C-alpha cells in the first residue's frame, strides 16, 4: 500500500496553511517592530529565519508522524496535522513578557531573549502536559478549548486584515470571493487549481495591475532609508 499520496485536497490545504503562516509572520513582525522596537534588519536576519526553520522542521516532523501512523494502521488516508505559530502564545508572550522587558530595559535584544526564554519554558510545560492532554480533552468541552483561539483569531488576526480588505476593495474583494466560492460554495476551479493558491495569484496580479505593488515597494525603500539614516 502506498502511504504517501498527494491529492487535490492536500494542495489546497498546503496553500491554506501557507497563507495562514504568512499572516502569522506578518503579525509577528509588525508586533515586534511596533511594540518591542525591533529594527527591520533584526527581523529579517534573525527572527524570520528562525521562525521559518521552526515551521519547516515542525511540519516535516508531523508529516513523518502521519506516515508512521499510516504504516502502523495500514491506512493510506492519514493526514498530518498542520504546524504553525501558536496565535495565543504569540500575543501573550509579546504583550506580557517581551513588551514589559523592553519597557524596563529599553533594549530590544533583552526583550528578544526574554521571548526565547519563555518560549523554551512553554515548550517544557507542553511536553509535561502532553501526558495529561487526553484526560483534559475528554472532560473539557471542545467549545471551551477553542474559544480563546477563536476570539484572538477574530479580534487580532482577521479583523485587521478584513479592514484592509475594505480599504483596498478593487484588489482584495476578488481574492476574497475566490476563497468564499472555494470553501462555502464548494466550487471547483479549472484544472483543479486550489482556491488558496488561486486567490494569492489573483491578488498579486491585481496588485501589479493597479500599481499598488509599486507604491508598496516605494514605501519600503523609504522606510529602509529612514532606518539607515
C-alpha positions, 0 to 999 in steps of 0.5 A: 500500500502506498502511504504517501499520496498527494491529492487535490485536497492536500494542495489546497490545504498546503496553500491554506496553511501557507497563507495562514503562516504568512499572516502569522509572520506578518503579525509577528513582525509588525508586533515586534517592530511596533511594540518591542522596537525591533529594527527591520534588519533584526527581523529579517536576519534573525527572527524570520529565519528562525521562525521559518526553520521552526515551521519547516522542521515542525511540519516535516516532523508531523508529516513523518508522524502521519506516515508512521501512523499510516504504516502502523494502521495500514491506512493510506488516508492519514493526514498530518496535522498542520504546524504553525505559530501558536496565535495565543502564545504569540500575543501573550508572550509579546504583550506580557513578557517581551513588551514589559522587558523592553519597557524596563530595559529599553533594549530590544535584544533583552526583550528578544531573549526574554521571548526565547526564554519563555518560549523554551519554558512553554515548550517544557510545560507542553511536553509535561502536559502532553501526558495529561492532554487526553484526560483534559480533552475528554472532560473539557468541552471542545467549545471551551478549548477553542474559544480563546483561539477563536476570539484572538483569531477574530479580534487580532488576526482577521479583523485587521486584515478584513479592514484592509480588505475594505480599504483596498476593495478593487484588489482584495474583494476578488481574492476574497470571493475566490476563497468564499466560492472555494470553501462555502460554495464548494466550487471547483476551479479549472484544472483543479487549481486550489482556491488558496493558491488561486486567490494569492495569484489573483491578488498579486496580479491585481496588485501589479495591475493597479500599481499598488505593488509599486507604491508598496515597494516605494514605501519600503525603500523609504522606510529602509532609508529612514532606518539607515539614516 
